[in-house]
C-alpha cells in the first residue's frame, strides 16, 4: 500500500531546516512550536526513521533527514507550480514587501496604491527596516520583494547614486568633526567613517540613532554632519567647496524571492518603475 507524504509536514520540515530552529520556523509556517514538534513526530512515524538529532541546543539532520530534505524541496516546488498554474494570477497568501526608510518615505505610497488597484483582494504586509534585516527576512522566506541599499557592484542593483555630505557647512571647520550616524549595521555610516579615517580627519560621533527621522532632525538642527543621498536629506554640501573626503556611490538594490508567482512579479515591477519614475538612477560620475 502506497504511503503518502503530506505536503504540510514537508513544508514544516523544510522550514525548520532553513530557519535553523523550530522557534524561528514558526514565523514561516504560522503554527506553534508544540504543533511543529508534533508534525515532525508524525513525519518520522510515516518514514519510520529519525530525521533530526540534537547536538546540545542545536538540531541537525540525520542521513535520512538529508535525503528527505532534497525530496521535500522537489515535491514542494512541484506542488507550488501546480497551484500557481491552476489558480492563474491568484496569490495564495499575503504579498510581503520591505523597504529601507529612505524608500518608504519617497516611494512606498505610490507602489502600494498601484498594487492595490491591480490586486484588490490581496493582503499587503509591509516592513520598514534596515537593509541587513530585510535581506535576512527575504533569505528566510518571510519577504517577497525588498528594496534596500547595496554596494555599487551589487548584482541586484537597479540604480546607483552618489553618497554626499549633509549638514551645516559651518561645522566643517570644527575639529574633531561632529558626525551624526545611524546605528550599525549601516552602509552610510561605514562609508563616512572610513572616508574620514583614510583622510586622517579627526571626528566625533555626536549622535547615534536607529531612526532616519531623528538623524534628519539632528542634521537640520546643526548638531552634526552626516553621509546619505539626496533622496531623503535634501541639498548636499557642494563637493567642490567642502573640505571633506570623497564618498563612494551606493546601489538601490531590488531583491525578489525565488520562483515568485505572477502577482509578486508585478509587485517587483512596480518597485522598479517607481525607482525609474522618481529619477533615482543617476549616471556614473566622470
Protein Blocks (a to p, Z undefined) as FASTA:
>chain_A
ZZdddfklmmmmmmmmmnopaklmmmmnopafklmmmmmmmmmmmnopafbdcehjaccd
dfklmmmmmmmmmmmmmmmmmmmmmnomacgdjddddddfklmmmmmmmmmmmmmmmmmm
bccddddddfklmmmmmmnopafbdcddddfklmkbcbdcddddedjfklmmpccddddd
dddddfklmmmmmmmmmnopacddfbdcfbfklmmmmmmnopaccdddfklnopaddfkl
pccdddddddddddddehiafklmmmmmmmmmmmmmnopaccdeZZ
